[in-house]
Amino acid sequence: MRMKPILSLSLMAAVLMTGCLGGGSKEQRLAQTQKRLFVPEVSPAVAKIEHPLFGAVKCRPFHALPPANNRSFVIRRAGGEAAVDYYNCWLTAPEELFGTLVYRYLEKTGLFAQVFDAASGSVTDLGLDGWITDLYLDYTEPSKPMACVGLRLTVLNERSPDFPVIVSVERQAKAPISAEGPTASAQAFSAAFSQVLTELVEALREAARGL
C-alpha cells in the first residue's frame, strides 16, 4: 500500500518531464520542420587499377579538425567572421559520414589489396588515418560563394610500434555554388568532395611509385 503514493508521484514526474521536453515555442517547432539533412554525393571512382599499389589496409576512425566537426554547415565571411547554418546540416557527424564515403571510394579504386573498416577483426600491415581539414562555405566574396572540402590521408606501418608514416597526402578543393534552391550548397559540397577524392587518389598513386 505504501508504494502507491510513490508510484503516483513517479508517474506524475514522468508526465511533467515529457511535457517539458516535448514542449517548446511554435517558432522552435517550425524551425525543426524546416531543417534539411544532407549526405554528400560522390562521383564514380576513377577506373580501378589492375594491380594494387599497396597491401591490405585497415581504416582507422576518421577525424575532423574544428570547425569541420560541426553537423551544421559552417559559413566563413570576410574579416574572419564565421557562422553556422541552422537549417542545413549533415545527416550524421561529418567525420563519420565523410569517413565512410572516403573509405568506400578507396576500396573501389583498387589502390589497396583490401580495405577493412575499423570494426573489422582483421590484422593488416598497413593502417589508414583520415582527417577532414576543411569543410565550409566560403562567402568571403559574397558574389562568388564556394564550397570548400579539405582531406588528409596517411598510410601507416601498423607492424612497427611507433607507427611510422609511409605516405601522407593532403588536398583541398573548392566548387562554386552555382545552382539555385535549397540544395545548392549541398550540391557544391558534393562537387568539391568528388574533386578532392580524385586528387587524393592520384597523389597516392604518385607516392606509391616513389616507394
N, C-alpha and C positions, 0 to 999 in steps of 0.2 A: 504493500500500500504506500509506503514512503517513496517508492520510486516514481509514482505518478506525477507529483509536482515537478520533480527534476526533469522527467521526460517532457512534460508540457513546456517547461522553460527552454529546454534544448530545442524543441520543435519551433518555438516562438523565435528564438535567436536565429535559427536557420532561415526562417521565413523573412526576418528582418534583414539578414545579410544578403539574401537573394534579391530583395528589393533594392538594397543599396548598390549591389554590384550590377544589377540589370537595369538600373535607372540611368540617369544622365539626361542632359537637356535635349530638346528636339534638335538643336543645331549639331550636337555631338553625334546623335544617331544618324542624322542626314549625312554628316561628313563620312561616317563609316561606310555608308552605302555607296558613296561616290569614290571610294578608294579603288584603284586599279592595281592588280598584281601581275608581274611580268616574269617570263622565263626567256633569256636571250636565245635567239635562233642562230644556229651556226651553219655556214655554208658547207657543202660536202667537202670532206677531207681531200687533200691532194692525192694523186694516183698512188696507190700502195706500192712500195718498193718490193722487189722480189726477194732480196736477201737483207735481213735485219742488220743494222749497223751497231746495235747494242744488244746485250744479252737480256734475259728476263729482268723485269724491274718491278719493285713493289712501291706503290704510291703512298706517300705519307699524307696525313691530313693537310688540306690546303689552308693557307692563312691569308689574311688581308691586313695591310697597313692602314691605320686610321687616316682619313675618314672613309676609306673604301670598304670598311666593315659595316657600314650603315645600310640597313634594308631600304630606307627611303632614298630616292635619287638625290645625290649631292650636287649642288649648283655652286659654281665659282664665278664671282664677278670681279670687276676691276678693283684695284686697291686692296686686294687681299680679303675681300668680303666673301663669306660663304653662307649658304642656306641649304635647307633640306626641303624637298617637295613632299609634303604630307600625303598627297593624293596619288602619287606614283611610286610604287615600291617593288622590290624583288620578292618573289614568292617565298623564298627562304633566305637565310643568311648568305650574303654573296660568296663567302669562302666555300660554303657547302655547294651552292648552286653552280658557280663557275668552275670549281674544282672538279666536280663530277663530269661536266661537259669537256673540260680540258683533257682529262684522263681518257675519256671515251674517244675523243678525237685522236689522241696519240695512238690509241690501240688500232684505229683504222688506217693509220699511215704506214704501219709495218716497220717503223724505226726500231722498235724493240721486239725481241723474240716473243715475249709475252708481257702482258700488263696486268698486274694484280692490284686490287684495291687494298686500303689499309686494314680492312677487316679480315682479309684472307689469312689463312694459317700458313701459306706458302713462305718459304725462306728463299731469298734471292741474293745474288751477289751485289745487285745494284738497288739503290733507293732513289726515289724521285721526290724532290721537295718543291712545292709550288707556292707562289705568293702573288696576290693582286697588289700591285704597287700604285695603280691609278684607276679610278672609276668615278667619273664625274661628268657633269655637263658644263662645258666651258662657255660662259657668257661674258668673258672679258671684253669681247667685241659683240655687243648685242645684235648687231646687224648680220653677224656671221657665227651663229651658235654652232658648237661642235660637241659631239660625244667623245670622250677620251677613255681608253682602256689600256692599262699597262700590266704586263705579266712578267714574272721571273721564274725560270725553271732551272733547277740544279740537280744534276745527276751525281749521286754519292756512292762511294765504295762502302757497302754495308759490312763487308768482311773485316775491315780494319776497325780497331776500337776507337779511333779518333775520327772516323767517317770522313776521309779526305774527299775534297771536291774533284770530280773527274771533268765535268763540263758545267758551266753556268752561263745561261743566255738570258738576256732581258730585252724586251721590245715594248714600244708604245705606239699606239695607232689612234688617229682621230678621224671621225667621219662627220660630215655636215648634217645638221638637222634640216633636211630639205623638204620632207613630207609635211602634209597638213594633218590636223586632227590629234586626238588624244594619245595615239600610239607613236607619234613622230619621234619622240625621244628614245623610246624603246627600240624602234627600227634603226636609229642611228647607232645606239649601243651595240646592236647585233652586227651591224656592218663593221664597226671598229673592232669588235671581238673577233670576227672572222678574219679580218686583215692581220691582226696581231698573231693569231694562231698560225696562219700561213707563214709569216715571217719567222716565228719561233721554230717551226719545223725545218725551214731552210737553214736557220742558224745552227740547229742541232746536227743537220746533215754535214754542214761545213766543218763543224767542230769535230765530228766523228772521223772525218777523213784525215784530220791532223793528229789523231791519237796514235 
